C-alpha cells in the first residue's frame, strides 16, 4: 500500500499547523481541543519547520514544570523531521517510524506539505491490507 492510499482513506481535515512563536500553552490547547497528538510548525502552512507532539510537551513539563508553557513551540519542537512522499510504501514508512521512535510523518512533495500520517494511520492501512490478503487466500483454498 502506498502513502497516497492512506491519505485518501483519512478524513480530510487538513493538517493542523501553528506558526513559530505560538506559545506551548496555546499549542496544548489546540492539541486538546482537536484531539490530536501533534502539530506541524509552519510559517505558511506548507513548509515544515518542525513538529510539536504531546510527547515534546510532556518531556519539557517533566524537566522544567509549567514554566515551559510560556515558551514558544519552535523552542521545544522536534526540528529534525523525517518526511515521506505519496509514492512511498506503507511498510517503509512504518519501518522508518519504528526505527526513529516517532509517530507522525509529514508527506512532502516539491518542498510543500501535502498531508500528515500517523503510525495509527499506517497500522490501520496495513491491517486492512492483511485482511484483504487473508480473504483472498481463504477464497483460493475454498475454491471460490
C-alpha positions as CSV (number, residue, x, y, z in Angstrom):
1,X,0.0,0.0,0.0
2,X,1.2,3.5,-0.8
3,X,1.1,6.6,1.3
4,X,-1.3,8.2,-1.3
5,X,-3.8,5.4,-0.5
6,X,-3.5,6.1,3.2
7,X,-4.1,9.8,2.7
8,X,-7.2,9.1,0.6
9,X,-8.6,6.9,3.4
10,X,-8.3,9.7,6.0
11,X,-11.0,12.2,6.9
12,X,-9.8,15.3,5.1
13,X,-9.5,17.8,8.0
14,X,-6.2,19.0,6.6
15,X,-3.0,19.3,8.6
16,X,-3.2,21.4,11.7
17,X,-0.3,23.8,11.8
18,X,0.8,26.6,14.1
19,X,3.3,29.3,13.3
20,X,6.6,29.7,15.1
21,X,6.1,32.0,18.1
22,X,2.9,30.2,19.2
23,X,3.1,29.5,23.0
24,X,3.4,26.0,24.2
25,X,0.2,26.6,26.3
26,X,-1.7,27.6,23.1
27,X,-0.4,24.5,21.3
28,X,-1.5,22.3,24.2
29,X,-5.0,23.9,24.0
30,X,-5.1,23.1,20.2
31,X,-4.0,19.5,20.7
32,X,-6.6,19.0,23.4
33,X,-9.5,20.6,21.6
34,X,-8.7,18.9,18.3
35,X,-8.0,15.6,20.0
36,X,-4.8,15.1,18.0
37,X,-1.3,14.1,19.0
38,X,0.9,16.5,17.1
39,X,1.0,19.9,15.4
40,X,3.2,20.9,12.4
41,X,5.1,24.1,13.0
42,X,5.0,26.1,9.8
43,X,5.1,29.8,8.9
44,X,3.0,29.3,5.8
45,X,1.1,26.1,6.3
46,X,3.2,24.3,3.6
47,X,6.9,24.3,4.6
48,X,7.6,22.1,7.6
49,X,9.8,23.7,10.2
50,X,9.2,21.1,12.9
51,X,6.7,19.0,14.7
52,X,5.4,19.6,18.3
53,X,3.9,16.5,19.8
54,X,2.3,15.7,23.1
55,X,5.5,13.9,24.0
56,X,7.6,17.0,23.4
57,X,5.4,19.0,25.8
58,X,5.3,16.3,28.5
59,X,9.1,16.0,28.3
60,X,9.5,19.7,28.9
61,X,6.9,19.7,31.7
62,X,8.9,16.9,33.4
63,X,12.2,18.8,33.0
64,X,11.0,22.4,33.8
65,X,7.5,22.2,35.2
66,X,4.9,24.7,34.0
67,X,7.5,27.3,33.2
68,X,7.7,25.9,29.7
69,X,4.1,26.8,28.9
70,X,5.1,30.4,28.1
71,X,7.9,29.2,25.8
72,X,7.3,29.2,22.0
73,X,6.7,26.0,20.1
74,X,9.8,26.5,18.0
75,X,12.0,26.3,21.1
76,X,10.8,22.8,22.1
77,X,9.6,21.3,18.8
78,X,11.4,18.4,17.0
79,X,13.2,20.2,14.2
80,X,14.9,17.2,12.6
81,X,11.9,15.8,10.7
82,X,11.8,12.7,8.5
83,X,9.3,13.1,5.7
84,X,7.8,10.8,3.0
85,X,6.1,11.2,-0.3
86,X,2.8,9.9,-1.7
87,X,4.7,7.2,-3.6
88,X,6.4,5.7,-0.5
89,X,5.2,2.3,0.7
90,X,3.4,1.9,4.0
91,X,5.8,-0.8,5.1
92,X,8.8,1.5,4.6
93,X,7.1,4.4,6.5
94,X,6.3,2.0,9.3
95,X,9.9,0.9,9.5
96,X,11.2,4.5,9.5
97,X,8.7,5.5,12.3
98,X,9.7,2.4,14.4
99,X,13.4,2.9,13.9
100,X,13.2,6.7,14.6
101,X,10.7,6.3,17.5
102,X,8.3,8.9,16.2
103,X,4.6,8.7,15.4
104,X,3.9,11.4,12.9
105,X,5.3,12.0,9.5
106,X,4.6,14.9,7.1
107,X,4.0,13.9,3.5
108,X,6.0,16.4,1.4
109,X,6.4,16.8,-2.4
110,X,8.3,19.5,-4.2
111,X,9.0,21.2,-0.8
112,X,5.3,21.5,0.1
113,X,3.5,19.5,2.7
114,X,0.5,17.7,1.2
115,X,-0.5,15.7,4.3
116,X,0.4,14.2,7.6
117,X,0.2,10.5,8.6
118,X,0.4,8.9,12.0
119,X,1.6,5.5,12.9
120,X,-2.0,4.7,13.7
121,X,-2.9,5.5,10.1
122,X,-0.2,3.3,8.8
123,X,-1.1,0.4,11.1
124,X,-4.8,0.7,10.2
125,X,-3.9,0.6,6.5
126,X,-1.6,-2.4,6.9
127,X,-4.3,-4.3,8.9
128,X,-6.8,-3.6,6.2
129,X,-4.3,-4.9,3.6
130,X,-3.7,-8.1,5.6
131,X,-7.5,-8.7,5.9
132,X,-7.8,-8.5,2.1
133,X,-4.9,-10.9,1.7
134,X,-6.5,-13.3,4.2
135,X,-9.8,-13.2,2.4
136,X,-8.1,-13.8,-1.0
137,X,-6.2,-16.8,0.4
138,X,-9.3,-18.3,2.0
139,X,-11.1,-17.9,-1.3
140,X,-8.3,-19.7,-3.1
141,X,-8.3,-22.5,-0.5
142,X,-12.1,-22.9,-0.6
143,X,-12.1,-22.7,-4.4
144,X,-14.0,-19.5,-4.8
